[in-house]
Amino acid sequence: MAKKQKKRRKIIKVRPISVNCAFCETKTDPDYKAYEFLSKYVSERGRVADRERSGNCAKHQRKMTTAIKRARHLGLILYA
Protein backbone atom coordinates (compact mmCIF):
# COMPACT_ATOMS: atom_id res chain seq x y z
CA MET A 1 0.00 0.00 0.00
CA ALA A 2 1.15 3.48 -0.75
CA LYS A 3 1.66 5.90 2.10
CA LYS A 4 -0.30 9.11 2.17
CA GLN A 5 1.77 12.24 1.95
CA LYS A 6 1.05 15.01 4.40
CA LYS A 7 0.17 18.42 3.04
CA ARG A 8 2.49 21.10 4.27
CA ARG A 9 1.19 24.49 5.26
CA LYS A 10 2.76 27.60 3.85
CA ILE A 11 4.13 29.84 6.54
CA ILE A 12 3.49 33.50 5.82
CA LYS A 13 5.80 35.85 7.66
CA VAL A 14 4.49 39.29 8.49
CA ARG A 15 7.07 42.01 8.28
CA PRO A 16 6.71 44.88 10.74
CA ILE A 17 6.37 48.37 9.31
CA SER A 18 8.70 49.95 11.82
CA VAL A 19 10.74 48.81 14.78
CA ASN A 20 9.99 51.75 17.07
CA CYS A 21 6.66 53.33 17.84
CA ALA A 22 6.04 56.25 15.47
CA PHE A 23 4.07 58.11 18.13
CA CYS A 24 6.78 57.74 20.78
CA GLU A 25 9.41 59.08 18.39
CA THR A 26 7.40 62.19 17.53
CA LYS A 27 5.99 62.51 21.07
CA THR A 28 2.41 62.82 19.81
CA ASP A 29 -0.82 60.91 20.34
CA PRO A 30 -3.06 59.50 17.60
CA ASP A 31 -5.94 61.83 16.77
CA TYR A 32 -9.11 60.97 14.85
CA LYS A 33 -8.87 64.22 12.88
CA ALA A 34 -5.67 63.05 11.16
CA TYR A 35 -7.51 60.37 9.19
CA GLU A 36 -4.97 60.36 6.34
CA PHE A 37 -2.30 59.26 8.80
CA LEU A 38 -4.59 56.72 10.49
CA SER A 39 -5.61 55.15 7.19
CA LYS A 40 -2.03 53.87 6.92
CA TYR A 41 -2.83 51.50 9.80
CA VAL A 42 -6.05 50.15 8.25
CA SER A 43 -5.96 47.30 5.72
CA GLU A 44 -7.85 47.25 2.42
CA ARG A 45 -10.55 45.16 4.05
CA GLY A 46 -10.97 47.71 6.85
CA ARG A 47 -9.17 45.88 9.62
CA VAL A 48 -6.95 47.65 12.13
CA ALA A 49 -3.32 46.53 11.98
CA ASP A 50 -2.06 44.68 15.03
CA ARG A 51 0.92 45.75 17.12
CA GLU A 52 3.39 43.52 15.31
CA ARG A 53 2.39 44.93 11.93
CA SER A 54 2.05 48.58 12.95
CA GLY A 55 5.10 48.67 15.22
CA ASN A 56 3.33 50.70 17.91
CA CYS A 57 3.73 50.28 21.63
CA ALA A 58 0.76 49.00 23.64
CA LYS A 59 -0.26 52.43 24.92
CA HIS A 60 -0.34 54.07 21.49
CA GLN A 61 -1.92 51.00 19.85
CA ARG A 62 -4.92 51.34 22.18
CA LYS A 63 -5.18 55.07 21.49
CA MET A 64 -4.81 54.49 17.75
CA THR A 65 -7.61 51.90 17.75
CA THR A 66 -9.90 54.32 19.58
CA ALA A 67 -9.02 57.12 17.14
CA ILE A 68 -9.76 54.88 14.14
CA LYS A 69 -13.13 53.91 15.62
CA ARG A 70 -14.00 57.57 16.20
CA ALA A 71 -12.99 58.48 12.65
CA ARG A 72 -15.17 55.65 11.34
CA HIS A 73 -18.11 56.86 13.40
CA LEU A 74 -17.78 60.33 11.88
CA GLY A 75 -17.40 58.90 8.38
CA LEU A 76 -13.80 59.98 7.84
CA ILE A 77 -12.57 56.38 7.36
CA LEU A 78 -14.62 53.68 5.66
CA TYR A 79 -15.53 50.49 7.47
CA ALA A 80 -14.77 48.21 4.53
CORDA-V251776 format. One record per run of one state. SS is the DSSP state (helix for helix, strand for strand, loop for the rest). FROM is the first residue (numbers start at 1). LEN is the number of residues. If there is no record, write none. Layout:
ss:SS from:FROM len:LEN
ss:SS from:FROM len:LEN
This chain:
ss:loop from:1 len:21
ss:helix from:22 len:5
ss:loop from:27 len:8
ss:helix from:35 len:7
ss:strand from:42 len:1
ss:loop from:43 len:5
ss:strand from:48 len:1
ss:loop from:49 len:2
ss:helix from:51 len:4
ss:loop from:55 len:3
ss:helix from:58 len:17
ss:loop from:75 len:6
